[in-house]
Amino acid sequence: MAVKPGYPADEAGSLETFRYRQAHAPELFLGAFLPGPNADGKGRTLIGYVCATRSPDDTLTHESMETHVPGSPSICIHSVCVHPDHRRKRAGLDLLKEFVAQAELAAAEGAGYERILLITHDELRGFYEQAGFKPVGLSYVVHGARPWYEMRRELRGADHALAQAPPPEKAQELPAGLWDALQRSSTRTRPAARLLTSFPNGVKDVVSNIDGDGAASLPANTYDLLCPRPGCGSVILKSGVASWVERESMQLDLPDQSLPECLGALPVPPATAQWWLVKPNPMAFENIGFSRAVHTTGPGGGRLKFLACAECDLGPLGWCEEGGSEFWLACNRVGYLA
């Protein structure tokens, strides 16, 4: 099937631009996927995505469209893109509403988000209004031949308790159904995570296709991987996505750091440890959080980032290198939906 463009050539972002955004703000990428494996059986089929970065400015500028400033209050959406075959089926609107809902939750939990900004063409302003965005006016950003209009969505922030319904005058400002969706998300039944130590044969019980000698011909995670914290159980990765690898351990914890019981201890390097390898980018995850890059360098020479549960911040669960395409979860630091 021929590839169909998501944006006109004079408006489309470059591969380098996407790599920069993915490396520096992976938590602000959200994808929509078809259920089940793709035609090649090697992963899911991406049909749409939202990508963004953070900016200290309260309006969109050329600089805020090109750089990411961690900790800033403004989320700048660069793309809301849906494959042409799935347009006009609410895929884009549902994806955007989910992105807003996750930003609302993160803001309420202290992420520092205050607003979401974007620019759009005149004929699409009604689409964004359905997701709670309000028009600001003609944008000074020049990108392509056509004019752009800025829109914004103010976030409720940490001073709004999710356990209480908003006042009636505030409820009218929320997109229809958003509050109910947030309430369902905060009160849903959490799956129970089994720790690796609970399996009689250890890693052999959670890896597909391990032979009698302990070697894995097609090593993959048999079960969904969950946050191991009791009461959280957030799904981090679906079954069959990661590869099992035994390689040198990594120093993820501070000396004398007291770890929760649900996080297994890692061997001291250069001893080996057992890992789940996830590739090629964070979109393979269902839910994951990243620390800022630390000065320690990884095996590939890049600065390390630590992986954590995106819902409760439990970690480190694993590591990656800044700008890299490989993400490593410690087998004894995740739970299993078995």
N, C-alpha and C positions, 0 to 999 in steps of 0.2 A: 504494500500500500504506500502511495506517495506521501511524503511528509507535508502536512499543511501548516503554514505559519500561524503563530498566535498573534503576532503584531506585524504591521507594515515594516518594510526593511528600514525605513528612516526612523522608526520608533523602537525597534527591537534592541534589547540589551545584548552586549557582547558576552561570549563565554567567559572571558576574564572578569567581567563585572559580576556574573553569577557566582563564579568561584570566590571572589572577594566577599560577597554577601554571605555565601554559605559558610565560609571559614570564620567570619567575624560575628555573624548573627544567626547561627543555625536554629536558635529557639524561635525565631520569627519566620521560619519557613513552615508552611502547612500544605500538605498534599491531599488530594482526593484520589482514591484508588478503586478499581473494580474489584469485587470479591473474588477470591481464588487466585491461582497462579496465572501468569500470562501465557501466551501461545507457546513460548519456549520452555515453560515450566521452571523458570529461573527467578521468579519474583512476581510482584504484583504489577498491574498495568496502571500507570499514572494517567489520569484524565484531566487533572487541573491542579493548580497550585496558587498560593498567595506567598509572596516574599516581601520582606521589609527589613529596615535597619532603624537605628535610633539616632535622634538628633536633639541638641539642646535648644533649637529654634522652635518657636510656636507657629511658624509658617514654613512652607516648602520653598527651598532655594536650590540653585544649582549645586551648591556645596553639600547641602543635606541630602541631595539625591545621589551624591557620589561617595560619601564617607559614612562610616558608622562610628558613633561616639558612645561607648558603653556607659550605662547608668543614666543616660539622658531621658527626659520626660516624654518626648514625642516619638511615637512610632510612625515611621514614614513608609507607607506601602508603595512599592515600586511596580508590582504586577499582580493583577488578578486575571489569570489566564485559564481558559478551558478549551479543550480540544474541540474543533468545530463539530465533530460528530455528537458531542454531548451538550451543545448549547441549546438554550431555550427549553431545558428540562429541569430547571432550578438547581442544577449542580453548582453553578457559580455563586448563586445567592446563598445556598445552604453552606457552601464552603466559606464564604465571606462572613456569614453570621457565626459560624463556628470559630473563626479566627477572632472575631470581636468578643465572643463569649470567653474564650481562653485568655484574651487580654484583660477582660474585666476581672476574671478570677485572679490572674497574676497581680493586677493592680491592688485588689483587695488583700492579697497576701504579702504586700510590701515590695513588689518588683520596681516601683518607682514610675510606672506608666501613668501619664495624665491625659493623653489624647492620642488619637490616630489621625494622621493626615494623608491625603492622597490628591492627585490631580487626574482629571478625566476629560474626555470630550463632551461637548454639550448634549449629544443624544443619549449619553449613558448616565447623566446625573440622576435620572429617575431610578435607575437600578441601584445606585448607592444610597439613595434616600430610603429605599426599602430596608436597608441594613442599619438605619439610624444616622446616616451621615447628613450634615447640613451644608448648604452651599456657602462659600466664603466670598467668591468673586473670581474675576479673571486672574490667572496666575502669570507671574513674570517669567516662569520657567519656559524656555524655548527648547523643544525636543521634537524634531520633525517639522513638517510644513504647517500643521494645523494648530490652532490655539488650544490652550488647556484651561480648565477651570478647577480651582482648588475647593476641596470639601474636607470637613473635619467631623470627628466623633469624639466628644468629651467622655472620659471614663470616670466612673464613680469614685474609684480610689479606695484606699484603705480605711477611710473614715466611714464607709458604709458597711455595716455588718451583713454578711450573706445569710445569717440565720434569721434575719428579720425582713419582712416584706417592706418594700419602699413606700414612702408616703404616696397617696393617690396622685398628687401633682407631679411627682417624679416618675411614677409608673407610666404616665402617659408619654414620657420622653423615650422609654425603652422600646426597641423593635418588638412587634407582636410576638409573643411566645418566648422571648429571651429569658424573662425572669423564671418562668416555669422550667425552662431547660436548665438554667443554673441550679435551681432547687433540686431537680432530679439528679443532676450530676453530683451535688454535695451530699445527697441522702441515699444514693444507690447502694445496693448490697455489694460489698467488696469480696472478690474471690480470695480464698485462703491459699497462701503460698507455702509450699513444702520446701524446706531447706535441703541442700544437697546431703547433709549428714543424716537425713531421715531415710535415704534410699539404701537398701541392704548392700548393693554392689557399687555404691557411689556413682561416679560419672558414667559407668557402663549402663546404668538404668535410665539415663536421660539423653543419651546420644544414640542416634539411629545408626544401624549397620556397623556395629563393632564386632569383630570376630573374636574367637577364643583366645587369641594372643594379645588382645587389647588394642589392636590396630583398627582404625576406622576407614573404610574404603570411600564412603560418602558421608563424612561426619556432619550431622546437622542436629539442631535441638529438637528433640521429640515433642517437647511441651512448650506452651507459651511461657515466656520468661516474665516474672512479676517482680515488683518491689518487694523485698523480703520483710519490710517492717510490718509487724502485726497491726491490723486495722487499716493499712493502706492498700496493698495488693494491686496497685496500678499496673496495667499491662505495659511492659516495656518493649517487648518484641514478640511477634507471633511465631508459632512453631515452624520449623523448616527454613528459617531465614538465615540463621547464623551457622558458622562452621566451627567445629571443635578443634582446637589447636593446643598442643603442649609446647610451651616455649619458656624462655627465661622469665622469672618473676620480675615484678616492678615494685619499687618503694613508693607506695601511695599514701602511707600514713606518717604522721609526725612521731618522732621518738616518744615512747611512754604514753602515746595517745590511748585513751580508754575507748574501745569500740563497743557498739551495741552487740548483744549476743547474736543478732541475725546476720552480722557481717563476719565472715570467716577470716582468720588470719592468713596472710600471704607469706610464703617462704621468703627468706632473705636471699636476694640475688647473690651469686649467679645460679642458685637452685632454680629448677623449673616450676612452673605453675600451670594450671589448666584454664584455658580461656575460651570464650565465645567470640569469634571474629565476625564482625558485621561490615559489609561493604555495599556499595561504593560511597555512600553519603548518608547523612542523618535521616533522610526521608525513609530509609528502611525501618526506622524505629516507629513504634506506636507512640511512645512518650519517653523523652529523655531530656536531661538537663546538662549543661556544660558550665564548668568553672571558667574564670578568666585564665589566660595562659600564665603559667609559672615559669620561673627562670630555668628550671631543670629541663634538659633536652632529652628527647627520646632516642630510640635506636636509629631513626632516620635523620636526626639532626634538628628536627623542629621542636619548638617549645611545647611542653605538655599541657593538656587540658584534662581535667578529671570529669568523669561521668557520674551523674547522680539522678535519683528519681526526680522527675520534673514536678511531681505533685507534693511530695513531702520533704524534698531536698536531702534524703538519706544518701550518704556516700562517704568516700568514693566507692562506686561500684566497678569502676574501670577507668580507662584512659584512652586518649587519642593524641595525635600531634596536630598542632595548629596548622590548618590548611590541608591536612592529610585526608586520605580516602579510606583509612582503616580505623575501626573502632573496636576496642577490646573490653569485654566484660568478664570479670573473674567468675568462674563457674560456681565458686562457693560464696559469692556475694549477691546472687540473685535468687529469687524464689521460683518454683516450678508449679504450674497449674496441672497437677497430675491426679 
